[in-house]
């Protein structure tokens, strides 16, 4: 299903920040298309059949509880148990979600799809809010300014080592100027405009000086590829690939759980200490929280790739953020949902013992 994504990932290049952004948008669009196929199952006959099976299981479970309740009433002087009201309300809610025989699972489908849209928008809002705003924070603006300057200085040194009047040098300068523009584009303050003019002018002089020196000395050098550049791009590609793979896994998990969600509802009528539907709800909450937390780490990686100097130690730090961010976001996301709902993965004792 994700073969087209694999082709896109294989064809990615990191010649400029804009390439990274464009490739990310293309892959994201293809993932959305693939996921639309999975979400489409919620309106298919397969989902209705799953809902029918769940309804049968639920009916058998209700029958069991009814017989048990009749026996308890027969042995007791009381006909009504107030402590059973929450259980009855919970069972009624699940029955409504399963729907009537003529529209089996329709309400549940609408609820699950609406939940996905809401959580996707929520994760994007949180991601934007988590980023520092240099326009309002003087410290953040100073950090961004220094980071862009450092990156431009590194690019200038790299371009100066390339052959005069070579296409490689022209491309290097163009890439450096584009990186400055991309990094400062979100900021509309005067400091950003002034810094943009200063750095683009300084970088543009590299080509002007190269033309003058070549005309004067008639020097031609062969293009040399820096080993550091290749290693930098490999490290960025590894970071990019890991983050995309993990986010794809999270986004695929939601429709997969949703497709079999009616079974969790049906099985919740079977006698058990913890209804399986709590585990399913908890998993959906876990996935969203993990995605939100990891997207914050992803924004840090993007900041490294677009503004900080592309040195080995900087990229190694980014790689550590990815490797550490995946398990950390999983653990923190689970703990948050356990505290908020009591459901989460801990609703399933076997998994709970393994993770703790």
C-alpha positions as CSV (number, residue, x, y, z in Angstrom):
1,X,0.0,0.0,0.0
2,X,2.9,2.3,0.7
3,X,5.0,1.3,-2.4
4,X,4.7,4.8,-3.8
5,X,6.0,6.2,-0.5
6,X,9.0,3.9,-0.8
7,X,9.7,5.3,-4.2
8,X,9.4,8.8,-3.0
9,X,11.7,8.2,-0.1
10,X,14.3,6.5,-2.3
11,X,14.3,9.6,-4.6
12,X,14.7,12.1,-1.8
13,X,17.6,14.5,-2.0
14,X,18.8,17.1,0.5
15,X,20.4,19.6,-1.8
16,X,18.5,22.4,-0.2
17,X,16.1,23.1,2.7
18,X,13.3,23.5,0.2
19,X,13.9,20.0,-1.1
20,X,13.4,18.7,2.4
21,X,10.1,20.6,2.7
22,X,8.8,19.6,-0.7
23,X,9.7,15.9,-0.2
24,X,8.0,15.9,3.2
25,X,4.8,17.4,1.7
26,X,4.8,14.8,-1.1
27,X,5.3,11.9,1.3
28,X,2.6,13.3,3.6
29,X,0.1,13.6,0.8
30,X,0.8,10.0,-0.3
31,X,0.4,8.7,3.2
32,X,-3.0,10.5,3.4
33,X,-4.1,8.9,0.2
34,X,-3.1,5.4,1.5
35,X,-4.8,6.0,4.8
36,X,-8.0,7.1,3.1
37,X,-8.3,3.5,1.8
38,X,-8.2,2.2,5.4
39,X,-10.7,4.7,6.6
40,X,-12.9,3.8,3.7
41,X,-13.3,0.3,5.2
42,X,-15.4,1.9,8.0
43,X,-18.2,2.5,5.4
44,X,-17.8,-0.9,3.7
45,X,-19.7,-4.1,4.0
46,X,-16.7,-5.6,5.9
47,X,-17.2,-3.1,8.7
48,X,-21.0,-3.8,8.8
49,X,-20.3,-7.6,9.1
50,X,-17.8,-6.9,11.9
51,X,-20.5,-4.8,13.6
52,X,-23.0,-7.6,13.1
53,X,-20.7,-10.2,14.7
54,X,-20.1,-7.7,17.6
55,X,-23.8,-7.3,18.0
56,X,-24.3,-11.1,18.3
57,X,-21.5,-11.3,20.9
58,X,-23.1,-8.4,22.7
59,X,-26.5,-10.0,22.6
60,X,-25.1,-13.2,24.1
61,X,-23.3,-11.2,26.8
62,X,-26.5,-9.3,27.6
63,X,-28.4,-12.6,27.8
64,X,-25.8,-13.9,30.3
65,X,-26.1,-10.7,32.4
66,X,-29.9,-10.8,32.3
67,X,-30.0,-14.4,33.5
68,X,-27.5,-13.6,36.3
69,X,-29.5,-10.5,37.3
70,X,-32.7,-12.5,37.4
71,X,-31.1,-15.0,39.7
72,X,-29.8,-12.2,42.0
73,X,-33.2,-10.6,42.1
74,X,-34.8,-13.9,42.9
75,X,-32.5,-14.4,45.9
76,X,-32.8,-10.8,47.1
77,X,-35.6,-8.7,48.6
78,X,-34.5,-5.7,46.5
79,X,-35.5,-5.4,42.9
80,X,-33.2,-2.6,41.9
81,X,-29.5,-2.1,42.6
82,X,-28.4,1.6,42.5
83,X,-24.7,0.5,42.2
84,X,-25.5,-1.1,38.8
85,X,-26.6,2.2,37.2
86,X,-23.1,3.1,35.9
87,X,-22.7,-0.4,34.3
88,X,-26.2,-0.1,32.7
89,X,-25.5,3.4,31.4
90,X,-22.1,2.2,29.9
91,X,-23.8,-0.8,28.3
92,X,-26.5,1.4,26.8
93,X,-23.9,3.8,25.4
94,X,-22.1,0.9,23.7
95,X,-25.4,-0.5,22.3
96,X,-26.2,2.9,20.8
97,X,-22.7,3.0,19.2
98,X,-23.2,-0.4,17.6
99,X,-26.4,1.0,16.1
100,X,-29.7,-0.4,14.9
101,X,-29.8,-3.5,12.5
102,X,-30.6,-1.3,9.5
103,X,-27.7,1.2,10.2
104,X,-25.2,-1.0,11.9
105,X,-22.0,0.8,12.9
106,X,-22.9,4.1,11.2
107,X,-22.8,6.2,14.3
108,X,-19.6,4.5,15.4
109,X,-18.0,5.2,12.0
110,X,-18.9,8.9,12.3
111,X,-17.5,9.1,15.8
112,X,-14.2,7.4,14.9
113,X,-13.6,9.5,11.8
114,X,-14.5,12.7,13.6
115,X,-12.1,11.7,16.4
116,X,-9.3,11.3,13.8
117,X,-9.9,14.7,12.3
118,X,-10.1,16.4,15.6
119,X,-6.9,14.8,17.0
120,X,-5.0,15.5,13.7
121,X,-5.9,19.2,13.9
122,X,-5.1,19.2,17.7
123,X,-1.6,17.7,17.1
124,X,-0.9,20.4,14.5
125,X,-2.1,23.2,16.8
126,X,0.1,21.8,19.6
127,X,3.0,21.6,17.3
128,X,2.7,25.2,16.2
129,X,2.2,26.4,19.8
130,X,5.2,24.4,21.0
131,X,7.6,26.4,18.8
132,X,9.2,29.5,20.2
133,X,8.0,32.7,18.6
134,X,11.0,34.9,18.0
135,X,8.7,37.8,17.1
136,X,7.6,37.9,20.8
137,X,10.6,36.4,22.5
138,X,13.9,38.4,22.3
139,X,15.9,35.4,23.5
140,X,14.4,33.2,20.8
141,X,15.1,35.8,18.2
142,X,18.7,36.1,19.2
143,X,19.1,32.3,19.1
144,X,17.5,32.1,15.6
145,X,19.7,35.0,14.4
146,X,22.9,33.4,15.7
147,X,22.0,30.0,14.3
148,X,21.3,31.4,10.8
149,X,24.6,33.4,10.9
150,X,26.5,30.3,12.0
151,X,25.0,28.2,9.2
152,X,25.6,30.9,6.6
153,X,29.3,31.1,7.7
154,X,29.7,27.4,7.4
155,X,28.2,27.4,3.9
156,X,30.4,30.3,2.9
157,X,33.6,28.4,3.9
158,X,32.4,25.3,2.0
159,X,31.6,27.4,-1.2
160,X,35.0,29.1,-1.0
161,X,36.8,25.8,-1.3
162,X,35.1,24.9,-4.6
163,X,36.5,25.6,-8.0
164,X,36.2,29.1,-9.4
165,X,33.6,29.6,-12.1
166,X,32.3,26.1,-11.6
167,X,28.7,25.2,-11.6
168,X,29.3,23.5,-8.2
169,X,30.3,26.9,-6.7
170,X,27.3,28.7,-8.2
171,X,25.0,26.0,-6.9
172,X,26.6,26.1,-3.5
173,X,26.0,29.8,-3.2
174,X,22.5,29.6,-4.4
175,X,21.8,26.8,-1.9
176,X,23.2,28.9,0.9
177,X,21.1,31.9,0.0
178,X,18.0,29.7,-0.3
179,X,18.7,28.3,3.1
180,X,18.9,31.8,4.6
181,X,15.6,32.7,2.9
182,X,13.9,29.6,4.0
183,X,15.1,29.9,7.6
184,X,14.0,33.5,8.0
185,X,10.8,33.4,5.9
186,X,8.5,32.7,8.9
187,X,9.7,35.8,10.7
188,X,8.2,39.2,9.6
189,X,10.1,41.4,12.1
190,X,12.7,44.1,11.0
191,X,15.6,42.1,12.5
192,X,14.8,39.2,10.1
193,X,14.6,41.4,7.0
194,X,17.9,43.1,7.9
195,X,19.7,39.9,8.6
196,X,18.3,38.4,5.3
197,X,19.7,41.4,3.3
198,X,23.0,41.2,5.1
199,X,23.6,37.5,4.6
200,X,22.4,37.2,1.1
201,X,24.5,40.1,0.1
202,X,27.6,38.6,1.7
203,X,27.0,35.2,0.1
204,X,26.4,36.8,-3.3
205,X,29.8,38.3,-3.2
206,X,31.4,34.8,-3.3
207,X,30.3,34.4,-6.9
208,X,31.3,38.0,-7.8
209,X,34.7,37.5,-6.3
210,X,35.1,34.2,-8.0
211,X,34.4,35.7,-11.4
212,X,36.9,38.5,-10.7
213,X,39.7,36.2,-9.5
214,X,39.2,33.8,-12.4
215,X,39.4,36.6,-14.9
216,X,42.6,38.0,-13.3
217,X,44.5,34.7,-12.6
218,X,42.8,32.4,-15.2
219,X,42.5,29.7,-12.6
220,X,40.4,26.6,-13.0
221,X,40.1,24.0,-10.3
222,X,38.5,20.6,-10.4
223,X,35.4,20.1,-8.3
224,X,36.1,18.2,-5.1
225,X,33.3,16.6,-3.1
226,X,33.6,16.9,0.6
227,X,33.3,13.6,2.5
228,X,31.6,15.6,5.3
229,X,28.8,16.7,2.9
230,X,28.0,13.1,2.0
231,X,28.0,12.0,5.7
232,X,25.8,15.0,6.6
233,X,23.2,14.0,4.0
234,X,23.3,10.4,5.1
235,X,22.7,11.4,8.7
236,X,19.8,13.7,7.7
237,X,18.3,11.0,5.6
238,X,18.5,8.5,8.5
239,X,16.8,11.0,10.8
240,X,14.2,11.8,8.2
241,X,13.5,8.1,7.4
242,X,13.1,7.1,11.0
243,X,10.7,10.0,11.8
244,X,8.6,9.3,8.7
245,X,8.4,5.5,9.5
246,X,7.4,6.1,13.1
247,X,4.7,8.7,12.2
248,X,3.4,6.3,9.5
249,X,3.1,3.6,12.1
250,X,1.2,5.8,14.4
251,X,-1.2,7.1,11.7
252,X,-1.8,3.6,10.4
253,X,-2.6,2.3,13.9
254,X,-5.7,4.5,14.3
255,X,-7.7,3.2,11.3
256,X,-6.6,-0.4,12.0
257,X,-7.9,-0.2,15.6
258,X,-11.1,1.6,14.3
259,X,-11.9,-1.2,11.8
260,X,-12.2,-3.8,14.5
261,X,-13.5,-1.4,17.2
262,X,-17.0,-3.0,17.1
263,X,-15.5,-6.3,18.3
264,X,-14.1,-4.5,21.3
265,X,-17.6,-3.2,22.0
266,X,-19.2,-6.6,21.6
267,X,-16.6,-8.3,23.8
268,X,-17.2,-5.7,26.5
269,X,-20.5,-7.5,27.3
270,X,-18.6,-10.7,28.1
271,X,-17.9,-10.9,31.8
272,X,-14.5,-9.5,32.6
273,X,-12.8,-7.3,35.2
274,X,-11.9,-4.7,32.5
275,X,-14.1,-4.2,29.4
276,X,-11.9,-4.6,26.2
277,X,-13.4,-1.4,24.8
278,X,-11.5,0.5,27.5
279,X,-8.3,-0.9,26.1
280,X,-9.2,0.2,22.6
281,X,-10.2,3.7,23.7
282,X,-7.0,3.9,25.7
283,X,-4.9,2.8,22.7
284,X,-6.5,5.6,20.5
285,X,-5.7,8.1,23.2
286,X,-2.2,6.8,23.6
287,X,-1.5,7.0,19.9
288,X,-2.6,10.6,19.7
289,X,-0.6,11.7,22.7
290,X,2.5,9.9,21.4
291,X,2.0,11.6,18.0
292,X,1.8,15.0,19.6
293,X,4.9,14.5,21.8
294,X,6.9,13.1,18.9
295,X,5.9,15.9,16.6
296,X,7.5,18.3,19.1
297,X,10.7,16.3,18.8
298,X,10.3,16.4,15.0
299,X,10.1,20.2,15.0
300,X,13.4,20.2,16.9
301,X,15.0,18.0,14.2
302,X,13.6,20.3,11.4
303,X,15.2,23.3,13.3
304,X,18.5,21.5,13.3
305,X,18.3,20.7,9.6
306,X,17.3,24.2,8.5
307,X,19.2,26.6,10.7
308,X,22.0,25.0,12.7
309,X,25.4,24.4,11.2
310,X,25.6,21.0,9.5
311,X,28.4,19.6,11.5
312,X,28.8,15.9,12.5
313,X,28.2,16.6,16.2
314,X,25.1,18.6,15.5
315,X,23.6,15.9,13.3
316,X,24.6,13.2,15.8
317,X,22.6,15.2,18.4
318,X,19.6,15.2,16.0
319,X,20.0,11.4,15.6
320,X,20.0,10.9,19.4
321,X,16.9,13.0,19.6
322,X,15.2,10.6,17.2
323,X,16.4,7.5,18.9
324,X,15.6,8.9,22.3
325,X,12.4,10.7,21.3
326,X,10.6,7.5,20.0
327,X,10.7,5.5,23.3
328,X,10.4,8.7,25.4
329,X,7.2,9.8,23.6
330,X,5.8,6.3,23.9
331,X,6.4,6.2,27.7
332,X,5.3,9.8,28.3
333,X,2.2,9.4,26.1
334,X,1.2,6.2,27.9
335,X,1.7,7.8,31.4
336,X,-0.4,10.8,30.4
337,X,-3.3,8.7,29.2
338,X,-3.1,6.4,32.2
339,X,-3.4,9.4,34.5
340,X,-6.2,11.1,32.6
341,X,-8.4,8.1,31.8
342,X,-7.2,5.1,33.7
343,X,-7.5,3.3,30.4
344,X,-4.4,3.4,28.2
345,X,-2.3,0.4,27.5
346,X,-2.4,-0.4,31.3
347,X,-6.0,-1.5,30.8
348,X,-4.5,-4.7,29.4
349,X,-2.7,-6.3,32.3
350,X,-0.2,-8.4,30.2
351,X,1.1,-5.4,28.3
352,X,1.1,-3.3,31.5
353,X,3.4,-5.7,33.3
354,X,5.8,-5.7,30.4
355,X,6.1,-2.0,30.1
356,X,6.4,-1.2,33.8
